[in-house]
Amino acid sequence: MAPSRETKNRVVRIKLVDGSMINGQVNINKGDTGYDRLSDLLESSKEKFITIVNVACYQKEIEEPLKSEVLFLNKSHILWAVPEITQQ
Protein backbone atom coordinates (compact mmCIF):
# COMPACT_ATOMS: atom_id res chain seq x y z
CA MET A 1 0.00 0.00 0.00
CA ALA A 2 1.32 3.45 -0.95
CA PRO A 3 2.02 5.91 1.88
CA SER A 4 -0.71 8.49 2.33
CA ARG A 5 0.05 12.12 1.55
CA GLU A 6 -1.41 15.09 3.30
CA THR A 7 -3.69 17.14 1.06
CA LYS A 8 -2.53 20.73 0.69
CA ASN A 9 -5.37 22.52 -1.10
CA ARG A 10 -5.05 26.03 -2.45
CA VAL A 11 -7.86 28.19 -3.76
CA VAL A 12 -7.04 29.31 -7.31
CA ARG A 13 -8.45 31.47 -10.08
CA ILE A 14 -7.77 30.27 -13.59
CA LYS A 15 -8.43 31.99 -16.90
CA LEU A 16 -8.80 29.74 -19.93
CA VAL A 17 -7.84 30.56 -23.51
CA ASP A 18 -11.57 30.74 -24.45
CA GLY A 19 -12.12 33.53 -21.87
CA SER A 20 -13.81 31.36 -19.22
CA MET A 21 -12.81 31.80 -15.58
CA ILE A 22 -12.55 28.95 -13.09
CA ASN A 23 -12.45 29.24 -9.31
CA GLY A 24 -11.69 26.16 -7.24
CA GLN A 25 -9.18 24.28 -5.14
CA VAL A 26 -6.14 22.30 -6.26
CA ASN A 27 -3.93 19.98 -4.23
CA ILE A 28 -0.36 21.25 -4.57
CA ASN A 29 1.14 18.48 -2.41
CA LYS A 30 2.22 15.80 -4.87
CA GLY A 31 4.76 14.21 -2.53
CA ASP A 32 7.80 15.51 -4.40
CA THR A 33 10.35 17.56 -2.49
CA GLY A 34 10.02 21.24 -3.31
CA TYR A 35 6.66 20.67 -4.98
CA ASP A 36 4.48 22.97 -2.92
CA ARG A 37 3.56 25.95 -5.10
CA LEU A 38 0.88 26.49 -7.72
CA SER A 39 3.60 27.22 -10.29
CA ASP A 40 5.23 23.83 -9.53
CA LEU A 41 1.94 22.07 -10.24
CA LEU A 42 1.34 23.93 -13.50
CA GLU A 43 4.90 23.68 -14.83
CA SER A 44 5.32 19.98 -14.09
CA SER A 45 5.39 17.83 -17.21
CA LYS A 46 4.45 14.69 -15.22
CA GLU A 47 0.72 15.23 -15.76
CA LYS A 48 -1.18 16.87 -18.64
CA PHE A 49 -4.25 17.48 -16.47
CA ILE A 50 -4.84 19.14 -13.12
CA THR A 51 -7.66 18.17 -10.80
CA ILE A 52 -9.76 21.02 -9.43
CA VAL A 53 -12.39 20.52 -6.70
CA ASN A 54 -15.27 22.73 -5.53
CA VAL A 55 -15.37 24.35 -8.96
CA ALA A 56 -17.27 27.40 -10.20
CA CYS A 57 -16.88 28.12 -13.91
CA TYR A 58 -17.85 31.52 -15.27
CA GLN A 59 -18.52 31.86 -19.00
CA LYS A 60 -19.26 35.06 -20.93
CA GLU A 61 -22.57 33.90 -22.37
CA ILE A 62 -23.90 32.36 -19.12
CA GLU A 63 -24.89 34.62 -16.22
CA GLU A 64 -24.84 32.00 -13.44
CA PRO A 65 -21.64 30.00 -12.85
CA LEU A 66 -21.57 26.30 -13.63
CA LYS A 67 -20.67 24.40 -10.45
CA SER A 68 -19.11 20.99 -10.04
CA GLU A 69 -17.48 18.94 -7.30
CA VAL A 70 -14.53 18.04 -9.54
CA LEU A 71 -13.05 19.14 -12.86
CA PHE A 72 -10.13 17.64 -14.76
CA LEU A 73 -8.52 20.44 -16.77
CA ASN A 74 -5.98 20.04 -19.56
CA LYS A 75 -3.11 22.41 -18.74
CA SER A 76 -2.83 23.47 -22.39
CA HIS A 77 -6.12 25.40 -22.02
CA ILE A 78 -4.80 27.62 -19.20
CA LEU A 79 -3.99 31.23 -20.09
CA TRP A 80 -3.06 32.22 -16.52
CA ALA A 81 -3.61 31.05 -12.93
CA VAL A 82 -3.25 32.81 -9.58
CA PRO A 83 -3.58 31.59 -6.01
CA GLU A 84 -6.04 33.36 -3.70
CA ILE A 85 -4.06 36.14 -1.99
CA THR A 86 -5.37 35.52 1.54
CA GLN A 87 -3.75 32.06 1.75
CA GLN A 88 -0.53 31.35 3.59
Secondary structure, 3 states (H helix, E strand, C coil): CCCCCCCCEEEEEEEECCCCEEEEEEECCCCCCCCCCHHHHHHCCCCCEEEEEEEEEECCCCCCCEEEEEEEEEHHHEEEEEECCCCC
